[in-house]
Amino acid sequence: MEATHQANDEQTKLWNGPAGHAWINMQALLDQLFKPFENLLVEAVVRNAGHKVLDVGCGTGGTTLAIASRLGTNGYCTGIDISEPMIATAQLRSERDNTPASFICANVQAHKFEPACFDMIISRFGVMFFDDPVQAFSNLKHAARDKAKLRFIAWRSAAENPFMTTAERAAAPLIPNLPTRRPDAPGQFAFGDQHRIYSILHQSGWTDIQIQPIDVACTFPEQNLLQYLTQLGPVGLILQEADEQTRTRVIHVVRQAFDPYVHGMEVRFTAACWMVSATS
């Protein structure tokens, strides 16, 4: 129990602190980068006739707002996230764009949802950060109507996503305190093992579980690469506090490591992910 609370506290601190603010700073770029995944989830909502949709780990609200816009007056979409600054940004975007959507700042594992209030639950890279995923998905099932649909996208393994670990591999000799990723710990690749995903959903009471690999081409402007590698991920977080000499040295080495992904004015890579579906 103590370890669980510690992991939960770490995630709360991370996403209400430097990681959350980095995602806010990078909001436009990340929305562009992950637009293909947003489109897949919007299509899933339309295909399954979802009307009352919950977006888990909604961050700054890109997918929530896209779904809300598509539903129009035929439904609504609610986003939930543990990060106060990201939820505040999502709410501002909703008001600015005049797109009706609601947002909840809470931990999905513990939030007291109204029972059986959603007919579809979706997530774009937002479900890999629970310290107790069985508890989280059990709580989500409590919030789902009978025969409600679950659709989420999660990263496959780190080995299948070399772009995502390029900065860490290049910076490791220069940053002795760079944290090591643990496969089953809360984080980007926590759902890399499809057998673990199945076990979590099965234990949580979900049925008709289907886990399909998808490989998605992603691009963003090369001019944003330095911003990307200096703000996001473990290396980005460390660089935010590094002295200028260390920062300069690490940026030089890491930027060179990304050369294989740079094609003219674009950065290109393939995202290896899971598209997961289940029924309540």
C-alpha positions as CSV (number, residue, x, y, z in Angstrom):
1,M,0.0,0.0,0.0
2,E,2.8,2.4,0.9
3,A,4.5,1.8,-2.5
4,T,1.2,2.4,-4.3
5,H,0.7,5.7,-2.5
6,Q,4.3,6.7,-3.3
7,A,3.8,6.0,-7.1
8,N,0.5,7.9,-7.0
9,D,2.2,10.9,-5.4
10,E,5.0,10.8,-7.9
11,Q,2.5,10.9,-10.8
12,T,0.6,13.7,-9.2
13,K,3.7,15.7,-8.6
14,L,5.0,15.1,-12.1
15,W,1.9,16.1,-14.0
16,N,1.1,19.1,-11.8
17,G,4.8,20.2,-12.1
18,P,7.4,20.3,-14.9
19,A,5.9,17.6,-17.1
20,G,2.4,19.1,-17.1
21,H,3.8,22.6,-17.9
22,A,6.0,21.2,-20.6
23,W,2.9,19.6,-22.3
24,I,1.1,23.0,-22.0
25,N,4.1,24.7,-23.7
26,M,4.1,22.1,-26.4
27,Q,0.4,21.8,-26.8
28,A,0.1,22.9,-30.4
29,L,3.0,20.7,-31.5
30,L,1.7,17.7,-29.6
31,D,-1.8,18.1,-31.0
32,Q,-0.3,18.2,-34.5
33,L,2.0,15.2,-33.8
34,F,-0.8,13.0,-32.4
35,K,-3.6,14.1,-34.8
36,P,-3.7,10.7,-36.5
37,F,-4.5,9.1,-33.2
38,E,-7.1,11.7,-32.4
39,N,-8.7,10.9,-35.8
40,L,-8.8,7.2,-35.0
41,L,-10.6,7.8,-31.7
42,V,-13.1,10.3,-33.2
43,E,-13.9,7.7,-35.9
44,A,-14.4,5.0,-33.2
45,V,-16.9,7.3,-31.3
46,V,-18.8,7.9,-34.5
47,R,-18.8,4.2,-35.6
48,N,-20.0,3.1,-32.2
49,A,-22.6,5.8,-31.9
50,G,-21.2,7.1,-28.7
51,H,-23.1,10.0,-27.2
52,K,-21.8,10.4,-23.7
53,V,-18.1,10.0,-23.9
54,L,-15.3,10.1,-21.2
55,D,-11.8,10.9,-22.3
56,V,-9.3,9.5,-19.8
57,G,-6.0,11.3,-19.3
58,C,-7.2,14.1,-21.5
59,G,-4.3,16.4,-20.9
60,T,-4.8,19.8,-22.5
61,G,-8.1,18.6,-24.1
62,G,-7.3,18.1,-27.8
63,T,-9.1,14.8,-28.2
64,T,-11.9,15.8,-25.9
65,L,-12.6,18.9,-27.9
66,A,-12.4,17.1,-31.2
67,I,-15.0,14.6,-30.1
68,A,-17.2,17.2,-28.5
69,S,-17.1,19.2,-31.8
70,R,-18.0,16.1,-33.8
71,L,-20.9,15.2,-31.5
72,G,-22.3,18.7,-31.5
73,T,-25.8,18.8,-29.9
74,N,-26.1,15.0,-30.2
75,G,-24.0,14.3,-27.1
76,Y,-21.2,15.5,-24.9
77,C,-17.6,14.6,-24.0
78,T,-16.0,14.9,-20.6
79,G,-12.2,14.9,-20.1
80,I,-10.5,13.8,-16.9
81,D,-6.9,14.3,-15.9
82,I,-4.8,14.4,-12.8
83,S,-3.0,17.6,-13.9
84,E,-4.6,20.9,-12.7
85,P,-2.6,23.1,-15.1
86,M,-3.5,20.9,-18.1
87,I,-7.2,20.8,-17.1
88,A,-7.1,24.6,-16.8
89,T,-5.7,24.9,-20.3
90,A,-8.3,22.5,-21.6
91,Q,-11.1,24.6,-20.1
92,L,-9.6,27.8,-21.6
93,R,-9.4,26.1,-25.0
94,S,-13.1,25.0,-24.7
95,E,-14.2,28.6,-23.9
96,R,-11.9,30.1,-26.6
97,D,-13.1,27.8,-29.3
98,N,-16.7,27.8,-28.1
99,T,-16.7,24.0,-28.0
100,P,-19.0,22.7,-25.2
101,A,-17.1,20.1,-23.2
102,S,-16.6,19.5,-19.5
103,F,-13.4,18.7,-17.6
104,I,-12.6,17.0,-14.3
105,C,-9.3,17.3,-12.4
106,A,-9.1,14.1,-10.5
107,N,-7.3,10.7,-10.2
108,V,-9.3,8.2,-12.2
109,Q,-8.5,5.5,-9.7
110,A,-10.3,7.2,-6.9
111,H,-12.8,9.6,-8.5
112,K,-16.4,9.0,-7.5
113,F,-18.0,8.8,-11.0
114,E,-21.8,8.8,-11.3
115,P,-22.6,5.1,-11.9
116,A,-23.4,4.0,-15.5
117,C,-23.2,7.5,-17.0
118,F,-21.0,7.0,-20.1
119,D,-21.7,4.9,-23.2
120,M,-18.1,5.2,-24.4
121,I,-14.7,5.6,-22.7
122,I,-11.7,6.6,-24.8
123,S,-8.1,7.6,-24.3
124,R,-5.2,8.8,-26.3
125,F,-2.0,7.8,-24.4
126,G,-3.7,8.5,-21.1
127,V,-4.0,5.2,-19.4
128,M,-0.4,4.1,-18.8
129,F,0.2,6.2,-15.7
130,F,-1.9,4.4,-13.1
131,D,-0.1,2.9,-10.2
132,D,-3.0,0.5,-9.8
133,P,-4.4,0.0,-13.3
134,V,-6.9,-2.7,-12.2
135,Q,-8.4,-0.3,-9.7
136,A,-8.5,2.4,-12.4
137,F,-10.2,0.3,-15.0
138,S,-12.6,-1.2,-12.4
139,N,-13.6,2.4,-11.5
140,L,-14.1,3.2,-15.2
141,K,-16.3,0.1,-15.6
142,H,-18.4,1.5,-12.7
143,A,-18.8,4.7,-14.7
144,A,-19.8,2.8,-17.9
145,R,-23.3,1.9,-18.9
146,D,-24.1,-1.8,-19.7
147,K,-22.4,-2.7,-23.0
148,A,-20.5,0.5,-23.1
149,K,-17.4,0.6,-25.3
150,L,-13.8,1.1,-24.3
151,R,-11.3,2.3,-26.9
152,F,-7.8,3.4,-26.1
153,I,-4.4,3.8,-27.7
154,A,-1.2,3.0,-25.8
155,W,2.4,2.7,-26.8
156,R,3.9,-0.7,-27.5
157,S,7.3,-1.5,-26.1
158,A,10.3,0.9,-25.9
159,A,12.2,-1.5,-28.3
160,E,9.5,-1.0,-30.9
161,N,9.6,2.8,-30.5
162,P,13.3,3.8,-30.9
163,F,12.4,7.4,-31.7
164,M,10.9,7.8,-28.3
165,T,14.0,6.7,-26.5
166,T,16.6,8.4,-28.8
167,A,17.3,11.2,-26.4
168,E,17.8,8.9,-23.4
169,R,20.1,6.6,-25.2
170,A,22.2,9.5,-26.5
171,A,22.3,11.4,-23.2
172,A,22.9,8.5,-20.9
173,P,26.8,8.8,-20.9
174,L,26.5,12.5,-20.1
175,I,23.8,12.4,-17.4
176,P,24.6,9.9,-14.7
177,N,21.3,10.4,-12.8
178,L,19.1,9.8,-15.8
179,P,16.3,7.6,-14.5
180,T,15.9,4.1,-15.9
181,R,12.5,3.1,-17.3
182,R,10.9,0.1,-15.7
183,P,8.5,-1.8,-18.0
184,D,5.6,-2.3,-15.5
185,A,6.0,1.0,-13.8
186,P,3.6,3.9,-14.5
187,G,4.9,5.6,-17.6
188,Q,4.9,5.8,-21.4
189,F,5.6,2.1,-22.0
190,A,3.7,0.6,-19.1
191,F,1.2,-1.1,-21.5
192,G,3.9,-2.4,-23.9
193,D,3.0,-6.0,-23.1
194,Q,-0.4,-7.0,-24.6
195,H,-0.7,-9.9,-22.2
196,R,-0.5,-7.4,-19.3
197,I,-3.2,-5.3,-20.9
198,Y,-5.5,-8.2,-21.3
199,S,-4.9,-9.3,-17.7
200,I,-5.7,-5.8,-16.3
201,L,-8.9,-5.4,-18.3
202,H,-10.0,-9.0,-17.5
203,Q,-9.5,-8.5,-13.8
204,S,-11.3,-5.2,-14.0
205,G,-14.4,-6.9,-15.4
206,W,-14.2,-5.8,-19.1
207,T,-15.2,-8.3,-21.8
208,D,-14.7,-8.8,-25.5
209,I,-11.1,-7.6,-25.2
210,Q,-9.3,-7.0,-28.4
211,I,-5.8,-5.7,-28.7
212,Q,-4.5,-4.8,-32.2
213,P,-1.1,-3.5,-33.2
214,I,-1.1,-0.3,-35.2
215,D,1.8,1.5,-36.8
216,V,1.2,5.1,-37.4
217,A,3.4,7.6,-39.4
218,C,4.0,10.7,-37.4
219,T,5.6,14.0,-38.5
220,F,6.4,17.4,-37.1
221,P,8.5,20.4,-38.4
222,E,12.3,20.1,-38.0
223,Q,12.3,23.6,-36.5
224,N,10.5,22.3,-33.5
225,L,12.9,19.4,-32.8
226,L,15.1,21.3,-30.3
227,Q,12.1,22.4,-28.4
228,Y,10.8,18.8,-28.4
229,L,14.0,17.2,-27.1
230,T,14.7,19.9,-24.5
231,Q,11.3,19.9,-22.8
232,L,9.7,16.4,-23.1
233,G,10.6,13.1,-21.6
234,P,13.2,12.2,-18.9
235,V,16.0,14.1,-20.7
236,G,13.9,17.2,-21.2
237,L,12.9,17.3,-17.5
238,I,16.6,17.1,-16.5
239,L,17.7,19.7,-19.0
240,Q,15.2,22.2,-17.5
241,E,17.3,22.2,-14.3
242,A,20.8,21.5,-15.8
243,D,23.6,24.1,-15.7
244,E,24.4,25.8,-19.0
245,Q,27.5,23.8,-19.7
246,T,25.8,20.4,-19.3
247,R,22.7,21.6,-21.2
248,T,24.8,22.7,-24.2
249,R,26.8,19.5,-24.3
250,V,23.8,17.2,-24.0
251,I,21.7,19.1,-26.6
252,H,24.5,18.9,-29.1
253,V,24.9,15.1,-28.7
254,V,21.2,14.4,-28.5
255,R,20.3,16.5,-31.5
256,Q,22.9,14.6,-33.6
257,A,21.2,11.3,-32.5
258,F,18.0,12.4,-34.1
259,D,19.6,12.9,-37.6
260,P,18.2,9.6,-39.0
261,Y,14.7,10.9,-38.4
262,V,15.2,14.3,-40.1
263,H,14.1,14.5,-43.7
264,G,14.5,18.0,-45.0
265,M,12.1,20.2,-43.1
266,E,10.4,17.4,-41.3
267,V,11.0,14.9,-38.5
268,R,9.4,11.6,-39.4
269,F,9.0,8.4,-37.4
270,T,6.7,5.5,-37.0
271,A,4.7,5.1,-33.7
272,A,4.2,1.5,-32.7
273,C,1.0,1.3,-30.6
274,W,-1.9,-0.8,-29.5
275,M,-5.5,-0.1,-30.3
276,V,-7.4,-1.7,-27.5
277,S,-11.2,-2.3,-27.4
278,A,-13.4,-3.8,-24.8
279,T,-17.0,-3.9,-23.6
280,S,-18.4,-3.3,-20.1
